[in-house]
Amino acid sequence: MGRGKTLTMPERAQVGLMVQLNMSISLMSARIHCSRTLNNCYISDPVAYGTSKSTGRARKLKQRYERTVARAVSNTMKSAKDNGKQYNSISELKDAVKAEWSKIHPSYLENLSNSMPNRIFQVIQKNGGVTSY
């Protein structure tokens, strides 16, 4: 998604002058034909205005740690079927997980889903303690 409009240098100069003259933000916005939010952003920090900002949420794991996690999960997935397969990339691991997931019968998942209210009720009754499930 693209960024919105920013004030041009002449508009910034006009806003600066209007701030010195103690004009209201609404009046400033009407004079230079831009939103009040745009003016507020400029007025609050003129030095940092228009500089690039973070795009999106920061990653939870660095790539180096993603590889470590992938290897750890890979090690736990070792089985007789895999013959001790070591997954060296996230995509290989994802493919293996998808293959195993597709082997689960839909009725098993449906039973888990249907028993969820009972499970939640039991957890509430035990105040988060050990349940029979």
ChimeraX attribute file (.defattr): number of C-alpha atoms within 10 A of each C-alpha:
attribute: neighborCount
match mode: 1-to-1
recipient: residues
	/A:1	4
	/A:2	4
	/A:3	5
	/A:4	6
	/A:5	10
	/A:6	15
	/A:7	17
	/A:8	10
	/A:9	9
	/A:10	10
	/A:11	16
	/A:12	18
	/A:13	12
	/A:14	15
	/A:15	22
	/A:16	17
	/A:17	13
	/A:18	16
	/A:19	14
	/A:20	9
	/A:21	9
	/A:22	10
	/A:23	12
	/A:24	11
	/A:25	19
	/A:26	13
	/A:27	12
	/A:28	21
	/A:29	17
	/A:30	11
	/A:31	13
	/A:32	15
	/A:33	10
	/A:34	16
	/A:35	14
	/A:36	16
	/A:37	12
	/A:38	16
	/A:39	22
	/A:40	13
	/A:41	15
	/A:42	19
	/A:43	16
	/A:44	10
	/A:45	10
	/A:46	13
	/A:47	9
	/A:48	11
	/A:49	16
	/A:50	14
	/A:51	6
	/A:52	7
	/A:53	8
	/A:54	6
	/A:55	7
	/A:56	6
	/A:57	6
	/A:58	8
	/A:59	7
	/A:60	8
	/A:61	10
	/A:62	10
	/A:63	10
	/A:64	8
	/A:65	11
	/A:66	14
	/A:67	16
	/A:68	13
	/A:69	14
	/A:70	20
	/A:71	18
	/A:72	13
	/A:73	14
	/A:74	21
	/A:75	14
	/A:76	11
	/A:77	18
	/A:78	14
	/A:79	10
	/A:80	8
	/A:81	8
	/A:82	10
	/A:83	8
	/A:84	13
	/A:85	13
	/A:86	18
	/A:87	20
	/A:88	13
	/A:89	13
	/A:90	15
	/A:91	11
	/A:92	14
	/A:93	18
	/A:94	13
	/A:95	11
	/A:96	16
	/A:97	13
	/A:98	11
	/A:99	11
	/A:100	10
	/A:101	10
	/A:102	10
	/A:103	8
	/A:104	10
	/A:105	9
	/A:106	10
	/A:107	9
	/A:108	10
	/A:109	11
	/A:110	11
	/A:111	10
	/A:112	12
	/A:113	11
	/A:114	11
	/A:115	12
	/A:116	12
	/A:117	11
	/A:118	11
	/A:119	16
	/A:120	13
	/A:121	11
	/A:122	17
	/A:123	16
	/A:124	12
	/A:125	11
	/A:126	11
	/A:127	10
	/A:128	10
	/A:129	9
	/A:130	9
	/A:131	13
	/A:132	6
	/A:133	8
